[in-house]
Amino acid sequence: MKTTKFATVLAGALALSTALGAVPVKAAEFINVLTGGTSGVYYPLGAALSNIYGTKIEGARTQVQATKASVENLNLLQQGKGEIGFALGDSVKLAWEGDADAGFKAPLDKLRGIAAIYPNYIQIVAAKEAGIASLADMKGKSLSVGAAKSGTELNARAIFAAAGMSYEDLAKTEYLPFAESVELMKNRQLNATLQSAGLGVSSIKDLATSVEIQVVAVPEEVVTKLGAPYIAATIPAGTYKGQDADVPTVAVVNFLITHSDVSDETAYQMTKQLFENLPEMEAAHNAASQIKLENALTGMPVPLHPGAERYYKEKGLL
C-alpha cells in the first residue's frame, strides 16, 4: 500500500514538473489579406496569397477580404483590421502624408512596406459606337471612374488634371466598381470605364466579348506631367478581343503593405513566402508574372517593416 501511495505522489510530482517545464503552445497567427472587388486582380492574387500563407506559415490561420481596394485597405491596416493589403503606390504615398482629399483624415503612420509587386495599367475602355478615340473625346460623354476615393478614382482624377480636364467636362460621372461599370456599358447606359488593374483584367475581358471596344490612349505628355509614381506603359495588341494595336497608357506600381503591430517573424514569413511561391501567384492571375524580387524595393513610399527588411538583407538586396 505504501508503495502505491509513493508511486502516486511521484507520478503527480513528475506530471507537475513536466507541466511547469512545458513549452507553451504558440497561439495561431491570424493573417487577414485585404484585396479589392472580386472582379479585379487584387482578389484572385489575395486568395492565392492567403492559401500560400495558410499552408506555408506554421500555425497561420488566414482569410481573404474583398474591399473597395487601396484607400480602404490602407485605412483598415492603420486600424489593425488586416495584416497585409494590396494598394496602389500613389494611394500609399497620399496615406503616409495624410491627404484628406484622397480619403486619409490624418497621416497613416503605422503603415509599413512588404514589397513592390506588379504595375497597374490605367485602362480606359469605351464602347466603339461612342466615338471616343482620345482623352479629349471624353468631353460630353459618360464615364465610370471606380468607387469614390478608391485608388482607381484617384488615378482618374490625376490623369484628368494632367490632361487639362476635370469631371465637369463629362456628361456624367459614375463611381462604380469594375463589374458594375461593365454591366452598364453592356446595357448601353455608359460610354466608357476607367479601370486601374493588371493587364487582362476579367471585367474588361468580359466587356470585350459582349460589345465592340476602343482602348483609349493616355499620351506621353500626360504621363510626363503626372511624374512619379506614374510611369509610361503599353497595353499590348491582343490583350483584349478587338484590340488590334498597342495602346500607350500610364501605369502605377502596386505594393503589399502591412502595419507596425505585425510581428517581425510574421512580416518576414509573409515576404519570404510571397517570393518563394510566385508560380502559385501566377496561376491565380497572369499579372503576378511581373512580380520580381529585384524590383521589390523600387519606389517604396513607406518605411519597410523590419521583418521584410530581414528577408531582403538575406537576399542581398539591402
C-alpha positions in Angstrom: 0.0 0.0 0.0 2.8 2.4 0.9 4.5 1.7 -2.4 1.3 2.5 -4.3 1.0 5.8 -2.3 4.6 6.7 -3.1 4.1 5.9 -6.8 1.1 8.1 -6.9 2.9 11.0 -5.3 5.9 10.5 -7.6 3.7 10.4 -10.7 1.9 13.6 -9.5 5.3 15.4 -8.9 6.5 14.3 -12.4 3.4 15.5 -14.0 3.7 18.9 -12.3 7.3 19.3 -13.2 6.6 18.4 -16.8 3.7 20.9 -16.9 5.9 23.7 -15.4 8.7 22.9 -17.9 6.4 22.5 -20.9 6.9 24.8 -23.9 3.7 26.8 -24.3 1.8 26.1 -27.5 2.1 29.1 -29.8 -1.2 30.9 -30.4 -2.4 30.6 -34.0 -1.2 33.6 -36.1 -4.1 35.2 -37.9 -3.5 36.8 -41.3 -6.3 38.8 -42.9 -5.4 39.6 -46.6 -7.1 42.8 -47.8 -7.8 42.8 -51.5 -10.4 44.6 -53.7 -13.5 43.8 -55.7 -14.0 40.2 -56.8 -13.8 41.1 -60.5 -10.4 42.9 -60.2 -6.9 41.5 -60.0 -6.3 42.1 -56.2 -8.9 39.5 -55.2 -7.6 36.4 -57.0 -4.0 37.3 -56.1 -5.1 37.8 -52.5 -6.8 34.5 -52.4 -3.6 32.8 -53.7 -1.6 34.6 -51.1 -4.0 33.6 -48.3 -3.7 30.0 -49.4 0.2 30.2 -49.5 0.3 31.7 -46.0 -2.2 29.2 -44.7 -0.1 26.2 -45.9 3.5 27.5 -45.6 3.5 29.6 -42.4 3.3 27.3 -39.4 0.3 27.9 -37.2 -1.2 30.6 -39.5 -4.9 31.0 -40.0 -5.8 33.1 -43.0 -8.7 34.9 -44.5 -9.1 36.9 -47.7 -11.3 40.0 -47.5 -12.9 41.7 -50.5 -12.8 45.5 -50.1 -13.0 48.7 -52.1 -9.3 48.3 -52.6 -6.4 50.7 -52.0 -7.8 53.5 -49.8 -10.0 51.2 -47.7 -7.2 48.7 -47.3 -4.7 51.3 -46.0 -7.2 52.7 -43.5 -8.0 49.2 -42.3 -4.3 48.4 -41.9 -3.8 51.6 -39.8 -6.7 50.4 -37.6 -5.1 46.9 -37.2 -8.0 45.3 -39.1 -5.8 43.4 -41.5 -2.3 42.1 -41.6 -1.4 42.7 -45.3 -3.1 44.6 -48.1 -2.8 45.5 -51.7 -2.6 49.2 -52.6 -1.5 51.5 -55.4 1.7 53.4 -55.0 0.1 56.9 -55.2 -2.5 55.9 -52.6 0.2 54.7 -50.3 2.1 58.0 -50.7 -1.0 60.0 -50.0 -1.9 57.9 -47.0 1.5 58.4 -45.5 1.2 62.1 -46.0 -2.4 62.2 -44.6 -4.1 63.7 -47.7 -7.7 64.3 -46.6 -9.0 64.8 -50.2 -7.7 61.3 -51.0 -9.6 59.7 -48.1 -7.0 59.9 -45.3 -8.0 62.1 -42.4 -4.5 62.0 -40.8 -1.1 60.5 -41.8 -1.3 56.7 -41.6 1.9 56.4 -39.5 1.6 52.6 -38.8 1.9 51.6 -42.4 5.0 49.5 -43.3 6.2 48.1 -46.6 6.4 44.5 -47.6 7.1 44.6 -51.3 6.6 46.4 -54.6 4.7 43.9 -56.8 3.3 44.5 -60.3 2.2 47.7 -62.1 -1.4 48.6 -62.5 -2.2 49.8 -66.0 -4.7 52.6 -66.3 -7.1 51.1 -68.9 -9.7 53.5 -70.4 -12.1 51.5 -72.5 -15.0 52.9 -74.4 -17.8 51.3 -76.4 -16.7 51.6 -80.1 -20.0 53.2 -81.0 -19.4 56.1 -78.6 -16.8 57.5 -80.9 -14.1 58.0 -78.2 -10.7 57.8 -79.8 -8.8 60.0 -77.4 -8.9 61.5 -73.9 -10.2 64.8 -75.4 -13.1 62.8 -77.0 -14.3 62.0 -73.4 -15.8 65.5 -73.2 -19.6 65.3 -73.1 -19.5 61.5 -72.6 -20.3 59.3 -69.6 -17.5 57.6 -67.7 -17.2 55.3 -64.6 -14.1 56.2 -62.6 -14.2 53.4 -60.0 -15.6 53.6 -56.4 -15.4 57.1 -54.9 -11.9 57.8 -53.4 -10.7 54.4 -54.4 -7.2 54.0 -55.8 -8.6 53.8 -59.3 -10.6 57.0 -58.8 -7.5 58.9 -57.5 -5.8 57.7 -60.7 -8.7 59.1 -62.8 -8.6 62.5 -61.1 -4.8 62.7 -61.6 -4.9 61.8 -65.3 -7.8 64.3 -66.0 -5.9 67.1 -64.2 -2.7 66.3 -66.2 -4.7 66.4 -69.4 -6.2 69.8 -68.5 -9.6 68.3 -67.9 -11.9 67.5 -65.0 -15.1 65.5 -64.3 -17.1 68.7 -65.1 -16.1 68.0 -68.8 -18.1 64.8 -68.7 -21.8 64.5 -69.3 -22.0 62.0 -66.4 -19.5 60.6 -63.9 -20.3 57.2 -62.3 -18.4 56.0 -59.2 -18.8 52.2 -59.7 -16.6 49.1 -59.2 -15.3 47.3 -62.4 -18.1 44.7 -62.8 -20.9 47.2 -62.3 -19.3 49.6 -64.8 -19.1 46.8 -67.4 -22.8 45.9 -66.9 -23.9 49.5 -67.6 -21.8 49.5 -70.8 -23.3 46.3 -72.0 -26.7 47.8 -71.5 -25.6 51.0 -73.3 -26.1 53.1 -70.2 -22.5 54.2 -70.1 -19.9 55.2 -72.7 -16.7 54.3 -71.0 -14.9 52.9 -68.0 -11.5 53.7 -66.4 -10.0 50.7 -64.7 -6.7 50.6 -62.8 -5.7 47.0 -62.9 -3.2 44.4 -64.1 -3.3 43.5 -67.8 -6.1 41.1 -68.8 -8.4 42.1 -66.0 -11.5 39.8 -66.1 -14.0 42.7 -66.2 -12.7 44.2 -69.4 -12.3 40.7 -71.0 -15.9 40.2 -70.2 -16.9 43.5 -71.8 -14.9 42.9 -74.9 -16.7 39.6 -75.6 -20.1 41.4 -75.4 -19.6 44.8 -77.2 -17.0 46.2 -79.6 -14.5 48.2 -77.6 -12.0 51.0 -78.1 -9.0 51.2 -75.8 -8.2 54.9 -75.3 -4.6 56.1 -75.2 -3.1 58.2 -72.5 -0.5 60.3 -74.4 3.1 60.6 -73.2 2.8 64.3 -72.4 0.2 63.5 -69.8 2.4 60.8 -68.3 5.3 63.3 -68.1 3.1 65.9 -66.3 1.9 63.2 -63.8 5.5 62.3 -62.8 6.3 59.7 -60.1 4.9 57.2 -59.0 3.4 57.1 -62.5 5.3 55.6 -65.4 4.7 55.3 -69.2 3.4 51.9 -70.2 1.8 50.0 -73.1 -1.2 47.8 -73.3 0.0 45.2 -75.9 -2.1 44.4 -79.0 -4.4 41.5 -78.4 -4.7 42.0 -74.7 -8.5 42.2 -75.2 -10.7 41.0 -78.0 -10.9 43.6 -80.8 -7.8 45.5 -79.7 -5.6 45.3 -82.8 -2.8 47.6 -81.9 -0.5 48.5 -78.9 -2.1 51.4 -76.9 0.1 53.8 -74.9 -1.1 54.4 -71.4 0.2 55.1 -67.9 0.9 52.7 -65.1 1.5 52.9 -61.3 3.2 50.2 -59.2 1.2 48.2 -56.7 2.5 47.4 -53.2 1.9 44.9 -50.5 1.6 46.8 -47.2 1.4 45.8 -43.6 1.5 47.7 -40.3 3.9 48.2 -37.4 2.0 46.0 -34.9 2.5 42.8 -37.0 5.3 40.8 -35.5 8.8 40.8 -37.2 8.6 37.0 -37.7 5.2 37.2 -39.4 6.3 40.0 -41.7 9.4 38.1 -42.5 7.4 35.0 -43.4 4.8 37.0 -45.4 7.7 38.4 -47.5 9.6 35.2 -47.9 6.6 33.0 -48.8 5.4 35.5 -51.4 8.7 35.3 -53.3 9.2 31.6 -52.8 5.8 30.7 -54.2 5.4 33.0 -57.2 4.2 30.2 -59.6 1.2 29.8 -57.4 0.5 33.5 -57.6 0.9 33.4 -61.4 -1.5 30.5 -61.6 -4.1 32.8 -59.9 -3.6 35.7 -62.3 -1.1 36.5 -65.1 -0.4 40.0 -63.6 1.8 38.1 -61.0 4.3 37.2 -63.7 5.6 40.8 -63.3 6.4 40.3 -59.6 10.2 40.2 -59.4 12.4 40.1 -56.3 14.9 42.5 -57.8 12.1 45.1 -58.1 10.7 44.6 -54.6 12.1 47.8 -53.1 11.5 50.1 -56.1 9.8 53.3 -55.1 8.5 52.1 -51.7 6.6 55.1 -50.3 6.7 54.0 -46.6 9.3 52.5 -44.3 10.0 48.8 -44.7 8.7 46.5 -41.9 11.8 45.2 -40.0 10.7 41.6 -40.8 10.7 42.3 -44.6 14.0 44.1 -44.2 15.5 41.0 -42.7 14.4 38.9 -45.7 15.9 41.4 -48.2 19.1 41.5 -46.2 19.3 37.7 -46.5 18.8 38.0 -50.3 21.4 40.7 -50.6 19.0 43.5 -51.7 19.9 45.6 -48.6 
